[in-house]
Amino acid sequence: MFSLPARRASHCLLALLLVPWIAVAAATPVKLGFNYPRTGPYFGEGLDQLRAAQLAVEEVNAQGGILGRPVELAIRDSHSDVKVARANALELIDKEGAVMLFGGASSNVAVAMGEVAEERGVPFFGTLTYANATTGADGHRHTFRECNNAWMAAKALSKHLDRHFRGGKYFYVTADYNWGWSTEESLRRFTGTTDASVHKGVRTPFPVSTAEDFKRALRAAQAEKPDVLVLVLFGQDLVNAINIASAWGLKKSMQLVVPNLTLPMAEGSGPENMAGVVGTLPWSWEVAEKYQFAGGLRFVEAYAKRHGRYPSTAGASAYTIVHEFKAAVERAGSFQGDAVVKALEGHRYTRLKDAQEWRALDHQSVQTVYVVRGNPPDVVRSDKYRLRYFEVVDQMSGAEAVQTRKEWEAERRAAKKPLTLERLAAGAREARR
């Protein structure tokens, strides 16, 4: 039995430990606007973002919130539809009072959210948006991209492909929207396959595609007999196309390439269909394991403990964004949008992988890009979650992969956009509550 003084001391200690939690609980919550694809062709990537964002918010609140205020997610389903996403973004800011926006697995959606964020003066973070335009032609001062872009992925991927298929014939099956266009354009540039009369391609509808759309595209690829078949598709669209391609035996005669891969896409395709497929990603649990990135390993462990599976690059991005927003607000000492933007620009951070930087020029997160290949089915199934889909076969540093200032300015000039992002308001905008 404890003596009375000992019990009092223990009660005092408990009270001291509870003070931060009580203070946070009593403060007015701050809302983060999360606009993600709960439905639509990118729902798998959306679910991973949601789970990781919720985990990050719980961690932030356990640390005392942001500037002593508890954090809440205000959530909307974008459906990967531009009109819906824009309406959601306006509602999140104007009605919910969100102090920042993040989410998106469609670059069209990300661009639309970035426009709203600029209009309202709050930061927007793209979680999964690879189109060059997001921080290029359509970039804004309040928009930040946490993943790499199409240019970076194509440059890293082309280095690997040139070692094995230099001079080979390519065929492109491409989603008909800005991410698809810029990914195909970037990969053609870096692989020397810009002559579309030799290296042909077809476009598939977005955001609504059918099995017949993919069969039509793949019949055209079959007829051309390329050495490399590039599937510039994402989410469930990629799953549908790669399953058809595998069923038709196309993998036996051509190398399948998917410029931007995710774990949900690999899982949806299955071990047999993913085996040998080559692509890129900014992060995966295999990357964290291979290079023993401490922050990445902690994230994988926490996520797996809760969900009985590994997170993907989509979740990693959402998780990183929440923690990076907290850090930026605390450096700024304010939730005021312009102050947070200034605190982010040029900031270097290390969270789930090696060092990254929010480049001041365009707000692209400059980071290492990894080239991966689908593992043999027995390797995939050897893992306790049967999710060891990717082998890391190459990498390219962010400094080497990212557009130079001159290349970025050329993109802006071609789009008739200013060669700098918008100036921040001379006076601080009123902090949103």
N, C-alpha and C positions, 0 to 999 in steps of 0.2 A: 504493500500500500504506500502511496505517496503521502508525504506530510502536507499540511495545509499550505505552507510557504512554497513547497515544490509545485503543488497544483496551481497556485496562483501564478507562479513563474511560467508554467507551461501554458496557462491560459493567455498570459500576456504575449508570449512568443507566438502563439497561434494567431492572436489578434494582429500582431505586427505583420505576420505573413499574409493575412487576409486583407490588409489595408489597400494594396494596389488593386486587388480584384474588386473590392467594394467600391473604390473610387472610380474604377472604369465602369462598373455596372451602373453607378449613379449618374455618370456623365451622359450627355446627349449623344446618341449613336451617330457615326458618320457612315454614309452609304457609298459603296462602290458599285457603279452601274455595270452589270455583267450581261452582255447581249450575245447569246451563243446559239448554235444550231441544235436545239433539242430534237427537232424533226428535220426531215429533208435528207439529201444524199450524204451529208457530212455529220450525221447524228452520232456516229461512233467517236469521232474526234471531239464532238461537243460534250459528250458524257464524260470523257477523260478530263476535259478542261474544268467542268463543273466540280468533279470530285477533288481535283487538285486545288482549285480555288477555295473550296470549303475548308480543306485541310490547312491552307495558308492562313485563312482568316482566323481559324481557331488558334493557330500558333501565335499570330499577331496579338490576339486578345489575351492569350496567356502571358504575353510579355508586357501587358499594360495598355494595349491598344495603340493608337497613333495620337501623339500629343495628349495622352490621357483619356482619349475618347474611344469607346468600344466600336468595333467595325462590323457592319452588316453588308451582306450582298443584296442588292436590288436586282432581280433576275427577270429577263425577258427571252423569249424564243424568237430568234431571227428568221427561222425557216430557210436560211441562206437566200433570202429574198431581199433585194435592195430597198423596196418601198417599206416593207415591214421593219427592216432594220433601222431605217431612218426614223420612222415613226416611234419605234421603241426608244431610240437614242434621245429624241426630243422629250419623250415622256419621262425617261429616267432622270434627265437633268431638271426639267421644268416642274414636274409633279413630285418625283421622289426626292429631289434635292441631291442627286449623286454628285460627288466632287471629282469624279473621274469616270471614264468609260474604259472597258476592255472586253475582249472577246473577238469572235469572228473566225470562220474557217473558210470563208469565201472572200477573195480580194475585192470583189464588187461591194460586198457588205462592209469590208474594212474601209474602203475609200469613202463610202457614204457616211459611216460613223465619224471618220476623220473630218469631213466637211461640217457635220453638226458640232463636233468638239471645237472646231475653229470658230464657228459662229457664236458659241456660248462661252468660249474662253476657258474650257476645262481640258485637262490632258486626256488623250486617247492612246491606248496601247493595243496594237495588233498582236494577237496571240499566234495566229496561224494564217498568215497572209503572205504568199510568196511573190505575187506580181510585183515587178519592178516599180510600177506606178505608185504603190502605196507610200513609199518614201522618195519617189522619183518625180515623175511628171505630175502626180496628184498629191504630192507631199505637202504638209502644212506645219506650221510652227508648233502646234499642240499635238501633233501625231508622232508616235514612237513605235517602231517595229522591233519586237523582241526576237523573232526568228530571223534567219538569213533570208535573202531574196532570191529570185530566179537566176539573176546574174551570177551570184556567188555559188549557187548549187551547180549551174551549168559549167562554170569554170573549173570547179573541183571535179565534177563528173567527167568532163572532156579529157582531163589529164589522164584519168584511168582508162577511158575508152580508146584514146589515141594509142595507148600501148598495145592494145589488142585488136583494134579494128581500123587502124589508119588506112585510108583509101577505100574502106568498105562502103557499101550502099545502105542508106538509112531510109526508114519510112516512119512518118509521124501520124499518130492518131491523137487529136488535140481537142480538149474541151473548148467550146466556142465562147470564151469570155476573157477578160483581161489577164488573169493568171495564165491561162492556156497559151494565149498569144505571146506573152512576154517570155514564158518558159521555152516555148518552141524557138522563138527568135534568138534567145540567148544561147541555147544549145546548138542551133545551126551555126551561129557565129563562131563558137569556140571549137566545134568539131569540123569546120570547113565544109558544111553541108548546106550552104545557102542556095545552091542551084536547085530550085524546086522541080525543074524538069527531069533531074536525075534522082534526087532524093525527095520523093513525092510525099504527100500527106493528105489527110481528110480531117474535117472538123465534125465534132459530135455536139448535139444540142445541150444547152445548160440553162436553167437548173433542172430541167426535166428531160431525161433520156430514157429510151426503152432498150430492151435486149436486141430488138431489130436494128436500132441505130448502131450498136456495137458490132453486130454481125455484118452489117453493110460495110463498116469501116475495115473490119478484119478481112473480109473477102477481098477488098481492094489491096490490102497489104499482102495477102497470099499471092495475088496475081503478079505483084512486083518482085517477089522473092528477094527481100532485102537481107543483108547480113545482120542488121540491127533494127528491131522494131521498138520504137519509143512510144510509150503510152503516157501521154501528157493528160492524165486523168487523176481523179482524187476521190477519196471516200468510197462510198458504195458504187459509184460509177467505175472506179478502178477495179474493185472486186468483181463486178459483173463482167468487165472486159477481159480481165486476166483469166477468169475461169473459163470463158468461152475460148480464148486463145489456147489455153492448156488442153481443153477437151478436143480441140481440132489438131493438136499435135504441133503447133507452131514453134514451141520451144525446142523441138528437135532440129529445126532448120535455121533458126535465127535467135540472136540474143535479145531477150526482153529487158528493156530498160524503163524504169519508172523514176523520173527525176526527183520527185518528192515522196518519200515513203513514210508511213506511220505504222505503229504496232496494230491498231484496229484494222487497217487495210490488209496487213499480212495475215492476221488471224482470220479475217473474213475470207481470204483466198485459200487458206489452208496450207499445211507444210509441203505437200506434193506440188502444188501450183506455184508456190513462192520460191521453191528451191532454184538457186542459180540466178534469180532475178537481181539486177543491179540497180542501185539508186543512191540517193543521199538523204541525210537528215542532220539537223543541228544537235540532236541529243537523243539518246536512248539509254535504257538501263544497262545494255551491254557496253555502251561507251563509258558509263560511270564505273562499271566493274573492270573493264580492261585497263583504264588509266587510273583507277583508284581515286577518283574525285570524291573527297570526303563529303562535301555538301550533297552531291548526287546520290551517294550511298545512303546517307541519312534519309533523304527524301524517298528513295526507293523502299527502304525499310518501313518508314511510317505509312506510306501509301499501301504497301503490300499487307501490312498488319491489319489495316482497316478493310481493304477490298479483296484480299485473297488473290491478287494479281499485280502485275507491274504497271507503272504509269508509262505513257508514251510521250513523245515530244510535245504534243498538244498540251498535256497536263503539266509538263515541265515548264513550258512557257507561261501558262496561267499562274502557276505557283510562284515563279520568279517575279512576275509583274507585281503581284500583291506585295511581296517583300520589298521590291525595289521602290514601289510607290511610298510605302511606309518610310523607307530610308530617305527618300527625296524630300518628303514633307518635313521630316525631322531636321534635315540639313537646312531647309528653308525656314523652319520655325513657323510654318503657315500652310493652310490648305489652299490658299489663293493660287489660282491656276498658273498665272505668269511666273510667280515665285517658284513653283514646283518645276516648271519648264526650265528655268534658269539653273535650278539645282541638279537637273538631270543632264543637261548639255555638257558633253565632254567627260562625264563621270565614268570611271572604270569600276567594274564590279566582278566579283568571283562568287558564284553561288553553287550551281550544279555541275559545272565543268571548269575549264580553264578560264582565264581572264577574258572579259568582254568589255566593250565600251559603247556608250550611247554617243555616237559621233555627232558633234555639234553641227556639222555641215547639213546633214539630212535626217538625223535622228534614227539612222539605221544602227542596230546593234551589231557591231563589228566583232566577229567570232569565228572560231574554227568550224569548218564544214566537214562532215564525215561521209565517206563513200562506203556503202555496205553492200553485201551480197547475201541473198537468201540461203540459209543453212540447209543441209540435207535433212529430210524428215526425221531421221533417227536422232539427230542432234537437237532439233526443235523439241522433240518429245522427251529428251533426257532430262530436261529441266523440271523442277518440282511443279511449276505451273504450266508446263508444256508450251512455253512462250519464248524459247531461245531462237528467235527467227533470224536474227541478223549477225553476220560476221563483219567486223570492221576491217576493210581491206586497204583503205587509203584515207588521207586527210589533207586539208589545205588550210593554212592559217587565214584568219580574217583579213590580215593586212594584205595578203596576196590575192585573196578572193574578191574583196570588195571593189566597187567602182572607184576610180580615182575622181578627184574633183573635176577634172576636165571631162571625163566620161559622164559624170552626173550632170554637169552643166550642159553637155550636148543633148542629153535626154530632155532636160527642161527647155532648152532652146527649140528643139523639134516640136515640143508641145505648146510653144509660144507662152511659156511661163517665165516669171522672173528667175534670175540666176541665184537668188537667195530666198530663204523662207521669209514669211511675214515678220515685220517688226512687232515686238510686244507693245502693248499700250503704254503710253508715257506714264500714266498714273495707274496704280494698282487697282485691279477690278475688286469689287467687294467680295470678300471670302464667302463661299456658299456654305450654308449650314444644313 
